[in-house]
Amino acid sequence: MAGPACVVTARELFFSFLRLGLTAFGGPAMVAHIKQLALAKKWLSEEAFKDGIGLCQFIPGATAMQMAAYVGLCSTQRIRGALAAYTGFGLPAFLLMLFLSGLYVKTHELRQVAAIFQGLQVVIVALMTHALWSLGKNTLTDMRDTAIAVTAALLFTLKVNPFLVVIISGIAGLVLQRRHNTPEISKQGMTYGSSLKGLAMCLAVVLTGLLALAVFAYELFGLAISMMKIDLFAFGGGYSSLPLMLHEITARGWLNVKTFMDGIALGQVTPGPIVITATFVGYVYAGLAGAIIATIAVFTPSFLILVTAAPVFDRLKTSSHYQGLSKGISASFIGLLLFATYKFASAVPWDIMRVVLAAAAFLMLLRRINMLYIILAAVILSLVVF
């Protein structure tokens, strides 16, 4: 991984990514805007940014969030730079989702609000179907991938724990791995240096926080562990977290499927990654403290993995074993996403108008129309029809 092209402070990173985060609609599409910012400021070279995309696709977590942290890490060679960029980029989405969650809790039983969410739930089914289509055609490149995905969906249908399904799929990918051309090892690299001290401090803070929750607020400790588990296994971007989150919240009785779909809908009108739905889950389950804990927890494991893996990524990407493992895990999420889409669709009381709305939303997504316009159209139509 290439070193920094110029000197930048954590403060400048925070405010630069804060401004970018205010308009961070579109999830992974924001990577292009992050690239524009990083190259314009000469924080990274084109080669280093390309390496970062490869790394963020290899590890769990929301891609755009991970790329923000990567830029901060590379440009400062310090974890505080990564943390500054990561926090600045995600803060606007968290604050807006927090506001919307509070508004939802107070107003969701009103007739007009209920009507709006009836329409938005249909849009979420279309969104999940589109994600399944888009990710599936890029991930399932041969019969081995397809077999893993179908098996994962069947295992989930049989109520096998999805985290176990992901592990089984990774092992299957490792066993069925195919030969790849070995990528060239970058001649430039980044060493741990003082970032190793920063990583140790981060781990100490996380462990201390979990211990405090376990002693003083066990309910929040369970929420934190669930969200960290989701993030730890969410290979393939933010959408990969949704089937895992659906399983956790319904198995523990925190939210029902329809309420979770409402949270995803709110997540679509906020900037930032779809995994910000964790803020909504935490707020509905345990108020302000729950929202804060859930948000921090759902971003922590992937951040720590990024700063740990970045200095050794040149070697990691040449490992055929890791590539096979990663391929199997990615395929399993197509199966899990298929099951989650089915669960969401089953929660909708379908009629002709809902079918038409879902089809229209799906076609608009295929034509890459901005999600905000789709949401706005669905809100207006829902108030008239439902």
N, C-alpha and C positions, 0 to 999 in steps of 0.2 A: 504494500500500500504506500502510495507516494506521500511524501511529507508536505508540510504547508508551503504554499507559494508566497505568503506574506504573513506579517505579524498581525493578529487580531485579538482583541480582548473579549473576555466572557460577557462583559456588559454590552459590547457592540453586537455580539452574536444574539444575546437575549432579545434586544430591542428590534434587531433586523428580522428575526424569526417571529417575534410577536406581531409585527406589522404584516408579515406574510401569512401568519396564522389567522388573522382577521378575515382573510378572503380565501381560506384553504378549503374551498368546496371542490368535490370531485375525487376525494380519496387518493388513490395511486396516481391520478393525473397530475397531482400537485408536484410530483417528482420533477417534471419539466420546469416548473417555476423555481424549485429549489436549485436546480442546475443553473438556471439563468442567473439567480442571485449569487451563487457561489463562484461562477466563472466571471461575472461582471465585477465582483469585489476582489477577484484574483486570490480567493481563499484556497482553491483547489485547481489542479490542472484537469483537462478533459480526461486524461488517462486515469487519474485518481478517482474521479467521479464515476467512471465506468466500472472500476474495481468495486466501488461502494455499492452500486446497484447489484452487482454479482453477489456480494456478501449478504446484502439485505434480502435477496431472494433465497439464499441458502439457509437462513436462520429464521426462527419464529418472530412474529410481531408485525405491526402495521408498517408497510413499506415506506410511506411518506414520513412517518414519525422516525423510523430508523435512519432514513437518509438525512434528516435534520441533525440527529445525534452524530452521524458519521462525519458530516461536514464540520461540526463543532469539534469533534475529536481530532480530525486530521489537521484542521487549521490552527489548533493550539497545542497539539500533542499532549493535551491534558484532559482528564475526565471532567473537570469543571467546565471546559468548553463544550463538551458533549451534553452535559446536563443543562447548561444555559440555553443551548439551541433547542434541545428536546422540550424543556419546560416552556420556553417562549412560544414555540410552535403549537403546543397543545393547550396552553392556558385559555385562549379565547373560546375554544370548543367546550372546555370544561365549564367555564363561567356561564356561557349561554345555555348549555344543557342543564346546569344546576337551576337556572332561572325557569326554564321550561318544565323541568321536573316538578318544581314547587307549584307552578301554575297548573300543571296536570292534576296533581293530587287534590287541589282545591276545586277544580272545575270539571273534571272528567265525567261527572254524573249529570251535568247539564245537557238538555236535549240536543242543542246545537253542537256542542263539543262532541257528544257521543256520535252524532251523525257524521261529523268530520272524520273521526277516527274509524268509522265503518268504511269510509272510502279509502282512507290511507292504508288500512289493513289489506285491502285488495291490491294497492300499489306495491306493498311490501312483498306480496306473493309474486307479482311481476318482476320486482327487483331481484328476488332470490332466484327466480327462473332464469333471468338474464345472466346473473352471476354464475349459475350452474352451467349455462351454455358457453359463456365466455371462457371460464376457467377450464371447463371440461375439454374443449377443443384444443387448448394449448397444453393440457396436462396428460391426457390419455392419448399417447402417441402410438401405442401398439396394444396387442391383445393382453400382454402381461399387466400393463397399467389398468386396462379395462377390467380385467379379472379381479385385481386388488380392490378397485372401486366398488364393483358389484358385491364382492364379499363383505366389504366394510358396511355397505348399506344393509345387507342381510343380517349381519351381526348386530347392527344397531337396532334393526327391527325386532330381533330376538332379545332386546334389552341388555345386551352385553355392554359393560361400561365403555363409553367412547374413548377414554384415555387408554384403556387396554386395547381397543381396536386400533388406535394409532400405533401403539407399540408393536402389535402383531403385524401390521401393514409394513412398518419400517423393516422388520426382520424379513418379511417376504420380499421386499424390494432388495434387501441385501443379498438374499439367497438367489434371486432371479436376475441379479444385476447383469447388464450387458456391457460389453467393452466400449469404452469411450476413448476418443482422442485425448491425450493428456494435455491440458492447457499449459501454455507457457508460463513459467514462473517470472513474475515481475522482477526487474532488476533493482527497482527502488523498493524500499521497505520502511516499516515503522517499527521501532522497538518499544518495549513496554516502558522503559525508563521510569520516570517519576509517576507515570500513570498507574503503575503497580501499587503504589502507596494509596492513590486515590481509589482504586478498586477495592483494596482492603478496607478503607474507611467506609465506602458505600455498603459493603457487605456487613460491616459492624453495625451501621445505622439500621439496615434492614432487619438484621437478627435481633437487635435491641428493641426495635419497634414491635416485631412479632411477639417477643417475650412479654413486653408490656401489655399488649392486647390479650395474650393468653392468660395473664394474671388478673387484669383489671376489667376487661371487656371481652369475654370469651365469644360472645355472639359476633362481634366485629372481627375477632381472630378467625372464626370459621369463614366469614365473608372474604377476608384477605387471602386465606389459603386457597379458596375456590377460585378467586380471580387470578391469583398467581399461577395456579395450575392451568387455567384456560390459556393464559398468555404463553406459558412454557411450551404448550403443545400446538400453538396456532401457527403452524408452518403454512406458507402460501399467502400471507397477507391477512387483512382485517376480517374478510368474509369467513375465513377458516375458524375464527373464534365463535361465530354465531351458533353452529351446532353444539359446540361444547358448552357455551353459555346457556343455551336452551335446556340442555340436559341437567346442568347444575341447578338452575333456578327452579325447574319443575320438580326435580327429584327431591329437593329440599323444601318444596312448598313455599318458596319466597314470593313467586309471581305465577300467574297462570299464562297460558300461551298467548291469549289475546292482549293482555297487558304488556307482555314482552314485545309483541308486534307494535304496540303503540310506542314503546320506547325506541324501537328501531326507526319508526317513522319520525320521531322527534330528532333522532340522530341525523336524519337526512336533511333537516333544515338548519343544522349547525355546521360550521366549518370543522375540518379535521376528520379523522378516521371513523369508520362505522363502529369500531370497538368502544367509542365514547359512550355507547349504550350502557356500559358498565356504571357510569355516573347515575343514570336513571334507575338502574336496578338497585344500586346502593341506597339512593334517596328513598325510593318507594319502600324498601325493606327496613331501613334503619335511620332515615332522616339525613340531616346534614353530615353527621359523622360518618354514616354509611356511605354517602356519596364520595366524600374525601378519601376514605380508606379504599373503597372499591376502585376508584380512579388511579390512585397511586399503585395499588397492587397489580392492576391489569397491565400496567406499563413497565413495571420494575424488572421482571425476569428477562424480557427481550432486550432491555437496555443493558443489563449486566452481561448478557451473552454477546451483544454487539461489541462492547468495549473489551471483552475478554478475547473474542475471536478475531477482531480486526488486525492485530499485529501478526497473527499466524495464518491469515486467510490465504496467502500465496501458497502455502503448503496444503491447507485444508482443501482447496479447490482442485488439487491434483489427485486427491484420494478417490479411487474408484469405489471403495467401500462406503465412503461418506456419500458419494453421488447416488449409489444404489439405495442407501438408507433414506436419503432425502426424497428420491423418486417415489419410493413406496409410501412414505408419509404423505406426500402431496397427492398421490392417487387416492389414498384413503379419505381425504377431505372432500373429494368429489362425491364419494358414496355418502358421507355424513351430511354433506350439503343437500344431496338428493332427498335424504330422509327428513331433514329439517324443513325443506320446501314442502314436502308432503304434509308434515305436521301443521305448518302455517296454513296451507290450503284447506286442510280439514277443519280448521277453526273458523273458517268463513262460511256464513250461510248463503251459498251461491244462488243467484237468480240471473235473469237475462242482463240486467243493467250492470251487475258486478262482473259478469263474464266480458261484456263489452269494454268496461273500464280497464280490466286486467289486460285484455288484448291490446287496447290502445296504448296503455302504459308500456307494455313490452315492446311494441313497435317503435314507440318514441325513444326507448332506451337503445334499441338496435340502431336507430338513426343518430344516436349520441346527442340527443337533446338534453340540455342541462336539467339535472334532477330537481332543482328548485322550481322550474317551470312546470314540470310534471306534478309536483306536490301542490303547487298553487292551483293548477287546473282541477286536480282531484278534490281539493278543499271546496272550490266553488261549486263543482258538480255535486258533491256530497250534500251541501247545504240545500240544494234544489231538489235532489232526488230522494235522499234518505231522511 
